[in-house]
């Protein structure tokens, strides 16, 4: 299946969050990118999305077919939903590509709601740090036209395709494991490495076209 209704007037809603394990990337995705009324689909290979998001229950599916059926049914409505693909087996890049293919098919440039697509563990499911390939690449490069907004989570910028950093409108930089990673992100984003090195768990720097600001996740 292919997305429908190309709409070049739509805004770029792609985002990424980068930081070491345990720094709060998943919490950042939930708190900074998602609203209760949003339509959200999640690639959740480690079952990190068991709790409600914005007060809404996350419906999890272990089979891709069941997940796809639920998301496509949800896209036929204007109602918000939170639906996760949570395989019981260890996932591979092919599994991630299959998930992204389902997301691609859900695109509709005239839909009243964007489909927000949380992609966990992107580096673990990438085959190259070059140009993003497969359906994840399609989502990043062309998804805007079809109301598809990816939210990409990974630990080190050096381990993922530069297509992600180049095509995401919003960057959430969190605590890095090494100074080398901070320097790399400075080169890619312009955010000073010295500012990145000061980040603690739950701290973040949010960057968009207007600049960047530092803050902290709070409950």
Secondary structure by P-SEA (a helix, b strand, c coil): ccccccccccccccccccccccccaaaaaaccccccccbbbbbccccccccccccbbbbbbccaaaaaaaaaaaaaccccbbbbbcccccccaaaaaaaaaaaaaaccccccbbbbbbbcccccccccccccccaaaaaacccccccbbbbccccccccccccccccccbbbbcccccaaaaaaaaaaccccaaaaaaccccbbbbbccccbbbbbbcc
